[in-house]
Amino acid sequence: MTMPPFHLAFPVHDLAAARRFYGDLLGCPEGRSSDEWIDFDFHGHQIVAHLSPGGGDAATNAVDGHDVPVPHFGLILGMEEWRALADRLTAAGTEFVMKPTVRFAGEAGEQATMFFRDPSGNALEIKAMADPNALFAK
């Protein structure tokens, strides 16, 4: 089954910083852009950084003993790709909201996860499922 790509527009306070973070650090190819926004290819999904002075949010919810940023967006990668990205972000000195870790160990939904913020404060979660078929397991 082919999954359709999603589209997400989000606020940033500095387009050059967004370009460095999403393009250079995360490796997202740039699509169309203007003086007000930049399209990025986020693993086949279209995310758009829109220039806005009030970006980011500091609210959190408790999940498995961690304070998870709300709102956030992200990806579910394969485990090897997740580890490679975690290593790249760590080597780049990324400040993690939640360092790369395993949540729900031994339970349905066991996952490797990490949370970090872009330069405008938008929270991202990148995870990998121990069993990809258990993405929606209870």
N, C-alpha and C positions, 0 to 999 in steps of 0.2 A: 504494500500500500504506500503510495506516495503522499507525504504530508505536505500541505501547502505552507509556504513560508508566511511567517507573521510579520507585521509591521509595527514598530514602536517608535514614537517620537518622544523625546525627553529633553528637559532643559539643561543647558550648560552656561557657565558664565564666561567662558573663554574658548573660542573655536580653535585656536592654535593649540591649546593644551589638550582639547578633545582629539584633535588630529594626531598629536603625538601619542596619546594614551591608547585610543582605539586603533589607529592605523599602525603606528610603529611598535608599541609594546604588545598589544593583543593580536596584531597581524591581520586586521580587518581591511580588505581592499576598499578604497574610497570610490564612491560612485559620483553622482552629480553633487554640486555644491553651489552655494552663493555666499554673499557676505553675511547671511543670516542663518544658514544651516548647512549641514554636511550629511550626505547619505553614506552609510557604511554597510558592507556585506558581512554580517555577523553569522558566519557559517551557513550561508544560504538564506538568511533572514535579513530583512531591511530594517535597520535602526537609523534614526535620524536625530542628530544632535542639533537642537534649535537654540540659538543665542537667546538667553533669558537671564536677567540678573538675579532671579530668586530660585535657582535650581537646588536640588537636594532635599533631604528630609532626615530628621534624626530620630523618629519614632522606632520602637523595637517591640517585639513579642518574644516570649520565652518559648524555645523549641529545644527539647532534649537537653535542658540545662544551659543553653546558650541564648544570649540576647541577639535575635535575628532582626536585621534592619527591615523596616516596612516604610515605604514600598521598596521592592528590589526586582531585578530581572536577571536573566542569565541563560545558561546552556546546560544541557546534559551531554557530556562527552563520554567516549570510551575511556576505560581506566588508564591505558597507556598515554593517551592524549591529555588526560587530566593531570597525570603525574608530570608530564613534560611542561605543561603550562604552569603548574605549581612551582616547579623548579625555576622556570624563567622569571616568574613574578618575584620569587624569593631572591634570586640573584640580582634582580633590578632594584631591590630594596623596597618593594611594595609594603605599605603599612596595611596589614590585614585587620579587618573587623573581627573575623574568625580565621585563625591560621588554618592551613590545610589539616583536616582531621577526618575521622570516621565517626558518623552518627548512626544511632540505632544498631550498633554492633550485635550480630547474632539474631536480629529480628527481621521480619519482612520489611523491606524498604531500606536495608543497610546501604549506606552511601558514603562515599568520600565527598567532602564538601569544603569550600572556602568562600569567604565573603571579603570583599574589598570595595573601596569607593573610587570612582573616577575623579579627576581633578575638580569637578564641580560638586562633588558630594553625593552623586547618584550611586546607590548600592548595587553591586552585582554579586550573584551567587553562581559559581561554576561547580557542578557536581558530576559524579560518575556513580552509577548503580553497581553494587556487587553482583546483582542479578538484574540485567536490563529488563527482564519480563516482569519484575516486581515494582515497576515505577508507580503503579496505582494500588499496590497491595495494602491491605489494612492490617 
